[in-house]
Amino acid sequence: MNETEIRERLRDAVGEAHYPSALKSKVESRLRDPASPGHPRLVGLIAAALAVIIVGSLVFIRLQSSTGFLPAAHPQTRPSSAPTVPPSGTLQSIGRLPVEDLAVANLSQAADAVSTPDLLQTSSGRAVRLVGAYADTAGIVLILRSLPAGHPMVQISDDSGQINSGYGEANGVIGDLVVSYMQPPRAGADGVAHLGVTVSNFVQGPPGPPAVGSANSGVWSFSVSLKIQPATPLTLSPTLTSVGSWKVTVEKFELTPSVVHLRAVVDGPSSIDVNQNAFALLDDAGNPINVAGASFVPKGGQKSTQVDMSWGRVLRATTYRLQVKGGGSTYTSGPASFAAPPAPASSPSAKGGKGQALTPLDFPAAAESLNFGDAMSGHISTGRPQSCGAGSGGSGQLFSFATYFQINQVWYWLSFSTDPTIQQYHGPGTYSVKASLAPVSPLGPTEPTFVGSALLVITSDSGLHEGNVNGTLHWTDDQKQTVTVSGKWTCMPGRELGPA
C-alpha cells in the first residue's frame, strides 16, 4: 500500500464507533495533514507499521469493551501459567471433567492422566456417553454419562481377553456414573491397553435383577486405548512377612498417580477373618485414610487369601504408615517409611491462587431462592454469582446472570443471558433468555449438559440486581431429559462479575 491507501483505511477504521475520543481525535488530526514529501517508499513503510500498531490497538480496545463483561462464558484466571481451557464444544481436556466425578473416582490428584474420549452411543432410545477413562497398575476407572440415572452391566476386555474383576459404582454429577475395577488392564504389543467396553441393561432403582427396578435393555459398545500409568514401588520398614500367626507375602506395595496400592497373600487364618478391618493406611496424625477399593479372594483353599486394597491419596504432603491387625498381633510400618508428595488440589472448595482458575468460593455469596425439578430435584437458597449485569456487546445491549451453586454437595453452574440479536436489553422487564446448566470442573464450568430457554424477569438493575426466572432446559444428548428451574435470583455487580 502507498501512503494514500493507508490513510484511507485508517479513516475507515477510526470512523467506527466506540473508540476512545482522545485517541480518535489525534488520529483524525494526523490524517488531515498533507502527505509527507521526500521518500515515499520509506514513508509508506513507516506508515504501514504505524497503521498495524494503531489498528491493532483499536481492535484490542474494541474487543475489550465488547466482551470483557462476559466472564460466564470464559472463567477468569489469575495471571500466570494456568492450564489452557479447551475450545468450546470439546471435552479433550481433563480440566473439563466435573470435580465431583474426579473426587468419587479418587482421580482428583491424577487429573492430567485421565483420558477424555467423549464417545457417544445410542441404543433402545437411550444415549450413553463414555466421558472419562483411566488405568494404572491398581485398576481401571470409567466415567459413563446417561439419563435417567441407573445401574448398568459393564464388561471390559483387552487384547488378552475378558477382565473378570468385579467392579464398584459411585454417582458423580447428575447423570454420571463412576465404574471402578480392581484389576489393571494388560498392555498390547505397542505398550498401550486397548479396551473394549460393553454396557447393557440399565436398571432404574436399586441394583439387582430386573424385578427390583425398571430395566432398559440395550447394548452400548466403546473402544478406547489407554496408557497404563506407572507406579512407584514403596518399601515397608520393618519388612512385612508376618503378623502374629499370619504369614504375609507382599506382592505389591506402590504409589500410583491416584492411590496407594497393596497386593498381598495372607496364609494361616480362615479367609473370613481376612477383611477390610484388618488393614489400614494411616496419615502422619494417625488418622485412617479412606479406602478406595478392597478385594479379598480365597486362594488355594480357605487358609490362603489374596488381598487387594487401595487407599486414595490425600491432597497434602504426609507420611503414610501401613497397619495390619491379625493373628493376635499388630504390625505398623515405621513413621518414616515413605512420604508422598501432595497431590494437586482440584476442588472448587479451595480458593483459587496464583496460576489457578477462579473457584466458586472466590465469588461473594448471594441470596437465591431457586427450585429445580425433573432430572435434578432440589432447592438452593445461596449461590455464588459469577456474572451479573448489563453491558454492550458486538450486537448491542444485553443482560447476563450466572451463578455457581451446590445441590447434594455437588457444584453446578447456571447461566441466563439475553440475546441482543432478538431483543435489545432496555432495562427492567421480562426477557426471553438462553439458559444453560453445567457441572463444575477444576477450570470452571464444563460444556453445558443442559441448555434451553427461560423467561427472565428483571425487577432491578441498579445496586442489588434481582428478579425471577422460569424455564426448562434439555439434556444435550437426549431432548426428552429435562431440568426445570424457577424462583427468585439476586446478584451484586462487582469487579469480577462483568459490568459494575
C-alpha positions as CSV (number, residue, x, y, z in Angstrom):
1,M,0.0,0.0,0.0
2,N,1.1,3.6,-0.6
3,E,0.5,6.4,2.0
4,T,-2.7,7.5,0.4
5,E,-4.2,4.0,0.6
6,I,-3.1,3.6,4.2
7,R,-4.7,6.9,5.2
8,E,-8.0,5.8,3.6
9,R,-8.0,2.6,5.5
10,L,-7.2,4.3,8.8
11,R,-10.1,6.8,8.2
12,D,-12.4,3.8,7.7
13,A,-11.3,2.2,10.9
14,V,-11.3,5.3,13.0
15,G,-14.7,6.2,11.7
16,E,-16.4,3.4,13.5
17,A,-18.0,4.0,16.9
18,H,-16.9,3.2,20.5
19,Y,-13.2,4.2,20.3
20,P,-11.7,6.5,23.0
21,S,-12.3,10.1,22.0
22,A,-8.7,11.2,22.8
23,L,-7.2,8.6,20.6
24,K,-9.7,9.1,17.8
25,S,-9.3,12.9,17.7
26,K,-5.4,12.6,17.5
27,V,-5.6,10.1,14.7
28,E,-8.1,12.1,12.7
29,S,-6.0,15.3,13.1
30,R,-2.9,13.4,11.8
31,L,-4.9,12.1,8.8
32,R,-5.9,15.6,7.8
33,D,-2.2,16.6,7.4
34,P,-0.8,16.6,3.9
35,A,1.1,13.6,2.6
36,S,4.8,13.6,3.6
37,P,7.3,14.6,0.8
38,G,10.7,13.1,0.3
39,H,10.9,9.4,0.4
40,P,7.5,7.9,-0.4
41,R,8.6,4.3,-0.2
42,L,10.2,4.8,3.3
43,V,7.3,6.9,4.5
44,G,5.0,4.2,3.2
45,L,6.8,1.6,5.2
46,I,6.8,3.7,8.4
47,A,3.1,4.5,7.9
48,A,2.3,0.8,7.3
49,A,4.0,-0.1,10.6
50,L,2.1,2.6,12.4
51,A,-1.1,1.5,10.9
52,V,-0.7,-2.0,12.1
53,I,0.1,-0.8,15.6
54,I,-2.8,1.7,15.7
55,V,-5.4,-0.7,14.2
56,G,-4.2,-3.5,16.5
57,S,-4.7,-1.2,19.5
58,L,-8.1,-0.1,18.3
59,V,-9.2,-3.7,17.7
60,F,-7.9,-4.7,21.2
61,I,-9.8,-1.9,22.8
62,R,-12.9,-2.7,20.8
63,L,-12.8,-6.4,21.8
64,Q,-12.2,-5.5,25.5
65,S,-15.2,-3.2,25.5
66,S,-17.5,-5.7,23.8
67,T,-16.6,-9.0,25.5
68,G,-14.9,-8.1,28.8
69,F,-18.2,-8.3,30.7
70,L,-19.0,-11.9,29.9
71,P,-16.9,-13.9,32.4
72,A,-19.6,-16.6,32.5
73,A,-18.6,-17.8,29.0
74,H,-14.8,-18.0,29.8
75,P,-13.9,-18.4,33.5
76,Q,-11.3,-15.8,34.7
77,T,-7.9,-17.0,35.8
78,R,-5.3,-15.2,37.9
79,P,-2.2,-14.1,35.9
80,S,0.3,-16.9,35.5
81,S,0.6,-20.1,33.5
82,A,-2.9,-21.5,34.2
83,P,-4.0,-24.6,32.2
84,T,-5.5,-23.8,28.8
85,V,-9.3,-24.2,28.6
86,P,-10.2,-26.3,25.5
87,P,-12.2,-24.7,22.7
88,S,-16.0,-24.7,23.1
89,G,-17.6,-27.9,22.0
90,T,-14.8,-30.2,23.1
91,L,-14.0,-32.4,26.0
92,Q,-10.4,-33.1,25.3
93,S,-9.0,-31.6,28.5
94,I,-9.2,-33.2,31.8
95,G,-9.9,-29.8,33.3
96,R,-13.3,-30.1,31.7
97,L,-14.4,-33.2,33.7
98,P,-16.6,-32.4,36.7
99,V,-14.8,-32.2,40.0
100,E,-17.3,-34.5,41.7
101,D,-16.6,-37.3,39.1
102,L,-12.9,-36.9,39.8
103,A,-13.4,-37.0,43.5
104,V,-15.5,-40.1,43.8
105,A,-13.2,-41.8,41.3
106,N,-10.1,-40.9,43.5
107,L,-8.7,-39.1,40.5
108,S,-8.6,-35.5,41.7
109,Q,-4.8,-35.9,42.2
110,A,-4.3,-37.8,38.9
111,A,-6.2,-35.3,36.7
112,D,-3.6,-35.0,34.0
113,A,-3.5,-38.7,33.5
114,V,-7.3,-39.2,32.8
115,S,-8.3,-39.7,29.2
116,T,-11.5,-37.9,27.9
117,P,-12.6,-40.0,24.9
118,D,-16.1,-38.4,24.8
119,L,-17.7,-41.3,22.9
120,L,-21.5,-41.4,22.4
121,Q,-23.6,-44.5,21.6
122,T,-27.4,-44.7,21.3
123,S,-29.4,-47.9,21.7
124,S,-33.0,-48.6,22.6
125,G,-33.7,-44.9,22.8
126,R,-31.0,-44.3,25.4
127,A,-27.9,-42.3,24.9
128,V,-24.7,-43.4,26.8
129,R,-21.5,-41.4,26.7
130,L,-18.1,-42.5,27.8
131,V,-16.6,-39.2,29.1
132,G,-13.6,-40.4,31.1
133,A,-11.2,-43.4,31.3
134,Y,-8.1,-44.1,33.4
135,A,-5.9,-47.1,34.1
136,D,-2.9,-47.7,36.3
137,T,-1.3,-50.8,37.9
138,A,-4.1,-50.8,40.6
139,G,-7.1,-50.9,38.4
140,I,-9.4,-49.2,35.8
141,V,-11.8,-46.3,36.1
142,L,-14.6,-45.5,33.6
143,I,-16.9,-42.4,33.8
144,L,-20.2,-43.0,32.0
145,R,-23.0,-40.4,31.4
146,S,-26.6,-41.3,30.8
147,L,-30.1,-40.2,31.9
148,P,-32.3,-41.3,33.6
149,A,-29.7,-42.4,36.1
150,G,-29.4,-46.2,36.6
151,H,-27.2,-49.2,37.3
152,P,-25.8,-50.8,34.1
153,M,-24.0,-54.1,33.5
154,V,-20.5,-53.3,32.4
155,Q,-17.9,-55.7,30.8
156,I,-14.4,-54.9,29.8
157,S,-11.9,-56.7,27.7
158,D,-8.3,-56.0,26.5
159,D,-6.1,-57.6,23.9
160,S,-5.6,-60.6,26.1
161,G,-9.3,-61.3,26.7
162,Q,-12.0,-60.6,29.3
163,I,-11.2,-58.7,32.5
164,N,-13.0,-60.7,35.2
165,S,-12.6,-58.4,38.2
166,G,-15.7,-57.2,40.0
167,Y,-16.4,-53.5,39.9
168,G,-17.9,-50.8,42.1
169,E,-20.2,-47.9,41.2
170,A,-20.4,-44.4,42.5
171,N,-22.6,-41.5,41.4
172,G,-20.9,-38.3,40.3
173,V,-22.7,-35.2,39.0
174,I,-26.2,-35.5,37.5
175,G,-26.2,-38.4,35.0
176,D,-22.6,-39.5,35.6
177,L,-21.7,-42.9,36.9
178,V,-18.1,-43.9,38.0
179,V,-17.3,-47.5,37.5
180,S,-14.1,-48.8,39.2
181,Y,-12.3,-52.1,38.6
182,M,-9.6,-53.5,41.0
183,Q,-7.8,-55.4,38.1
184,P,-5.5,-53.4,35.9
185,P,-5.6,-53.9,32.1
186,R,-2.9,-55.8,30.1
187,A,-0.9,-53.8,27.6
188,G,-0.9,-54.7,24.0
189,A,2.2,-55.2,21.8
190,D,2.5,-51.4,21.5
191,G,2.6,-50.9,25.2
192,V,-0.9,-49.4,25.4
193,A,-4.0,-51.1,26.8
194,H,-6.8,-51.4,24.1
195,L,-10.1,-51.7,25.9
196,G,-13.4,-52.9,24.6
197,V,-16.2,-51.7,26.9
198,T,-19.8,-53.1,26.7
199,V,-22.6,-51.5,28.6
200,S,-26.0,-53.2,28.9
201,N,-29.3,-53.4,30.8
202,F,-29.7,-50.2,32.7
203,V,-31.8,-50.6,35.8
204,Q,-33.6,-47.7,37.4
205,G,-33.8,-48.2,41.2
206,P,-31.7,-50.3,43.5
207,P,-29.0,-52.6,41.8
208,G,-30.2,-56.1,41.2
209,P,-32.3,-58.2,38.8
210,P,-34.8,-56.5,36.5
211,A,-37.6,-57.3,39.0
212,V,-36.1,-54.9,41.5
213,G,-36.3,-51.8,39.2
214,S,-37.4,-50.9,35.7
215,A,-34.8,-52.2,33.2
216,N,-33.7,-50.5,30.0
217,S,-32.2,-53.2,27.7
218,G,-29.7,-52.3,25.0
219,V,-26.1,-52.6,24.1
220,W,-23.7,-49.7,24.1
221,S,-20.1,-50.5,22.9
222,F,-17.0,-48.4,23.1
223,S,-13.3,-48.8,22.2
224,V,-10.6,-46.8,23.9
225,S,-6.8,-47.0,24.2
226,L,-5.2,-46.1,27.5
227,K,-1.7,-45.7,28.7
228,I,-1.3,-47.7,31.9
229,Q,0.0,-45.2,34.4
230,P,3.2,-46.4,36.1
231,A,3.6,-46.8,39.9
232,T,6.5,-46.1,42.3
233,P,7.4,-49.1,44.5
234,L,7.3,-48.5,48.2
235,T,9.5,-50.1,50.9
236,L,8.0,-51.2,54.2
237,S,10.2,-50.9,57.2
238,P,10.4,-53.2,59.0
239,T,9.7,-55.8,56.3
240,L,6.2,-57.2,56.5
241,T,6.4,-61.0,56.5
242,S,4.1,-62.0,59.3
243,V,1.6,-60.6,61.8
244,G,1.3,-62.9,64.8
245,S,0.3,-66.3,63.4
246,W,-0.4,-64.8,60.0
247,K,2.1,-65.3,57.2
248,V,2.1,-62.3,54.8
249,T,3.6,-62.2,51.4
250,V,3.6,-58.7,50.0
251,E,3.4,-58.8,46.2
252,K,3.0,-55.1,45.6
253,F,3.1,-52.0,47.7
254,E,3.2,-49.0,45.5
255,L,2.2,-45.4,44.9
256,T,0.2,-44.7,41.7
257,P,-0.9,-41.3,40.5
258,S,-4.3,-41.9,42.1
259,V,-3.9,-44.4,45.1
260,V,-1.6,-46.2,47.5
261,H,-2.0,-49.9,46.5
262,L,-1.3,-53.1,48.4
263,R,-1.4,-56.6,47.0
264,A,-0.5,-59.5,49.3
265,V,-1.3,-63.1,50.1
266,V,-2.2,-64.0,53.7
267,D,-1.7,-67.6,54.8
268,G,-2.9,-69.2,58.1
269,P,-6.3,-67.7,59.1
270,S,-9.7,-68.6,57.6
271,S,-10.5,-66.3,54.7
272,I,-13.4,-64.9,56.6
273,D,-11.0,-63.4,59.2
274,V,-9.0,-61.5,56.5
275,N,-11.1,-58.5,55.7
276,Q,-11.0,-54.7,55.3
277,N,-11.0,-54.2,59.1
278,A,-7.6,-55.9,59.3
279,F,-5.8,-53.3,57.0
280,A,-5.4,-49.6,57.4
281,L,-3.3,-46.8,56.0
282,L,-2.6,-44.0,58.4
283,D,-1.5,-40.4,57.8
284,D,1.1,-38.6,59.9
285,A,-1.5,-37.8,62.6
286,G,-2.5,-41.5,62.9
287,N,-5.9,-41.0,61.2
288,P,-7.1,-43.7,58.8
289,I,-7.2,-42.8,55.1
290,N,-10.3,-43.5,53.1
291,V,-10.4,-46.9,51.3
292,A,-10.7,-46.6,47.5
293,G,-11.2,-50.3,46.8
294,A,-10.9,-53.6,48.5
295,S,-10.9,-57.3,47.4
296,F,-10.4,-60.5,49.4
297,V,-10.4,-63.7,47.4
298,P,-9.7,-67.2,48.8
299,K,-6.7,-68.7,47.1
300,G,-5.7,-72.4,47.0
301,G,-8.1,-73.2,49.8
302,Q,-9.7,-71.5,52.8
303,K,-6.3,-70.9,54.6
304,S,-4.9,-68.6,51.9
305,T,-6.4,-65.2,50.9
306,Q,-5.5,-62.8,48.1
307,V,-5.7,-59.3,49.4
308,D,-6.0,-56.3,47.1
309,M,-6.6,-52.9,48.7
310,S,-6.2,-49.3,47.6
311,W,-6.4,-46.0,49.5
312,G,-6.9,-42.6,48.0
313,R,-4.0,-40.2,48.1
314,V,-4.6,-37.2,50.3
315,L,-4.3,-33.6,48.9
316,R,-1.4,-32.6,51.1
317,A,2.1,-33.8,51.9
318,T,2.0,-36.6,54.5
319,T,3.9,-39.6,55.8
320,Y,1.9,-42.8,55.3
321,R,2.1,-45.8,57.6
322,L,0.6,-49.2,56.9
323,Q,-1.1,-51.0,59.8
324,V,-2.2,-54.7,59.8
325,K,-4.1,-56.3,62.7
326,G,-4.5,-60.1,62.9
327,G,-3.1,-63.3,64.2
328,G,-3.2,-61.9,67.8
329,S,-0.8,-59.1,66.9
330,T,-0.4,-55.7,65.2
331,Y,2.1,-54.6,62.5
332,T,2.7,-50.9,62.0
333,S,5.3,-49.7,59.5
334,G,7.8,-47.1,60.7
335,P,6.6,-43.5,60.7
336,A,9.2,-42.5,58.1
337,S,8.6,-45.5,55.8
338,F,7.6,-43.2,52.9
339,A,6.4,-39.7,52.4
340,A,4.3,-39.0,49.4
341,P,4.2,-35.5,47.9
342,P,0.9,-33.6,48.0
343,A,-1.5,-34.2,45.1
344,P,-2.6,-31.1,43.2
345,A,-5.9,-29.9,44.6
346,S,-8.7,-29.6,42.1
347,S,-11.7,-29.0,44.3
348,P,-13.9,-26.0,43.8
349,S,-14.0,-25.6,47.5
350,A,-10.4,-24.4,47.6
351,K,-9.7,-20.7,46.9
352,G,-8.1,-20.0,43.6
353,G,-4.5,-18.9,43.9
354,K,-1.9,-17.6,41.5
355,G,-2.0,-19.6,38.3
356,Q,-5.3,-21.3,39.2
357,A,-8.8,-20.7,37.8
358,L,-11.2,-18.9,40.0
359,T,-13.3,-21.2,42.0
360,P,-16.9,-20.8,43.2
361,L,-15.7,-19.6,46.6
362,D,-13.8,-16.8,45.0
363,F,-17.1,-15.1,44.3
364,P,-19.2,-13.5,47.0
365,A,-22.3,-15.4,48.3
366,A,-25.7,-14.0,47.3
367,A,-29.3,-14.9,48.4
368,E,-31.2,-17.0,45.9
369,S,-34.4,-19.0,46.0
370,L,-34.3,-21.3,43.1
371,N,-36.2,-24.6,42.7
372,F,-35.1,-27.4,40.4
373,G,-37.2,-30.3,39.1
374,D,-37.3,-33.3,36.8
375,A,-33.8,-34.9,36.3
376,M,-32.4,-32.6,39.1
377,S,-34.5,-32.0,42.2
378,G,-33.7,-29.6,44.9
379,H,-33.8,-26.1,46.3
380,I,-31.0,-23.6,46.7
381,S,-31.0,-20.5,49.0
382,T,-27.4,-19.4,48.4
383,G,-25.4,-19.0,45.2
384,R,-22.0,-17.6,44.1
385,P,-22.8,-15.3,41.2
386,Q,-20.1,-15.3,38.5
387,S,-21.7,-12.9,36.0
388,C,-24.1,-10.0,36.8
389,G,-25.4,-7.1,34.9
390,A,-25.9,-5.4,31.6
391,G,-23.4,-4.3,29.0
392,S,-22.7,-3.6,25.4
393,G,-21.7,-6.4,23.1
394,G,-20.9,-6.6,19.4
395,S,-24.7,-6.8,18.6
396,G,-25.9,-4.3,21.2
397,Q,-27.1,-4.3,24.8
398,L,-27.6,-7.5,26.7
399,F,-28.0,-8.7,30.3
400,S,-26.3,-11.7,31.8
401,F,-26.7,-13.6,35.1
402,A,-24.7,-16.7,36.1
403,T,-24.2,-18.4,39.4
404,Y,-22.4,-21.3,41.0
405,F,-24.5,-23.4,43.4
406,Q,-24.5,-26.7,45.3
407,I,-27.1,-29.5,45.3
408,N,-26.3,-32.6,47.4
409,Q,-22.7,-31.3,47.9
410,V,-22.1,-31.2,44.1
411,W,-21.2,-27.9,42.4
412,Y,-23.0,-26.7,39.3
413,W,-23.1,-23.5,37.2
414,L,-26.3,-21.9,35.9
415,S,-26.4,-19.1,33.3
416,F,-29.1,-16.9,31.8
417,S,-28.3,-14.4,29.0
418,T,-30.4,-12.2,26.8
419,D,-29.8,-12.3,23.0
420,P,-29.4,-8.8,21.6
421,T,-30.0,-10.1,18.0
422,I,-33.5,-10.9,19.1
423,Q,-34.2,-8.3,21.8
424,Q,-32.0,-5.4,22.9
425,Y,-31.8,-5.0,26.7
426,H,-33.5,-1.8,27.7
427,G,-33.8,-2.0,31.4
428,P,-36.0,-3.9,33.9
429,G,-38.7,-6.0,32.3
430,T,-39.3,-9.6,31.0
431,Y,-37.0,-11.2,28.5
432,S,-36.7,-14.5,26.7
433,V,-33.2,-15.7,27.5
434,K,-30.8,-18.5,26.7
435,A,-30.2,-20.8,29.6
436,S,-27.5,-23.4,30.4
437,L,-26.6,-25.7,33.2
438,A,-23.2,-27.4,33.7
439,P,-21.2,-29.3,36.3
440,V,-18.1,-27.5,37.6
441,S,-14.6,-28.7,36.6
442,P,-11.2,-27.7,38.1
443,L,-11.1,-25.0,35.4
444,G,-14.6,-23.7,35.9
445,P,-17.9,-24.7,34.2
446,T,-17.7,-27.6,31.8
447,E,-19.5,-27.7,28.5
448,P,-23.2,-27.3,29.3
449,T,-25.1,-30.6,29.8
450,F,-28.5,-28.9,29.8
451,V,-29.5,-26.0,27.5
452,G,-32.8,-24.3,26.8
453,S,-34.8,-21.1,27.2
454,A,-36.4,-19.3,30.1
455,L,-38.3,-16.2,30.9
456,L,-36.1,-13.9,32.9
457,V,-37.8,-11.1,34.8
458,I,-35.5,-8.3,35.9
459,T,-37.1,-6.1,38.6
460,S,-34.0,-4.1,39.5
461,D,-30.7,-3.5,37.7
462,S,-29.4,-0.7,40.0
463,G,-27.5,-1.6,43.1
464,L,-28.6,-5.1,44.1
465,H,-29.8,-6.8,40.9
466,E,-32.8,-9.1,41.3
467,G,-35.7,-10.7,39.6
468,N,-37.4,-14.0,38.8
469,V,-36.9,-16.8,36.3
470,N,-38.9,-19.7,35.0
471,G,-37.7,-22.2,32.3
472,T,-37.0,-25.7,31.1
473,L,-33.6,-26.9,30.0
474,H,-33.0,-30.1,27.9
475,W,-30.1,-32.5,28.2
476,T,-27.8,-32.1,25.2
477,D,-27.7,-35.9,24.5
478,D,-31.4,-36.5,24.8
479,Q,-34.0,-33.8,24.5
480,K,-36.5,-35.9,26.5
481,Q,-34.5,-35.5,29.6
482,T,-35.1,-32.1,31.2
483,V,-34.4,-29.9,34.2
484,T,-36.8,-27.2,35.3
485,V,-35.8,-24.1,37.2
486,S,-37.9,-21.4,38.8
487,G,-37.8,-18.8,41.6
488,K,-36.0,-15.7,42.6
489,W,-32.4,-14.7,41.9
490,T,-30.2,-11.8,43.1
491,C,-26.6,-10.6,42.4
492,M,-24.5,-7.6,43.3
493,P,-22.3,-6.4,40.4
494,G,-18.6,-6.3,41.2
495,R,-15.1,-6.2,39.7
496,E,-15.0,-9.8,38.7
497,L,-18.7,-10.1,37.7
498,G,-18.7,-8.1,34.5
499,P,-20.1,-4.6,34.3
500,A,-20.4,-2.9,37.7
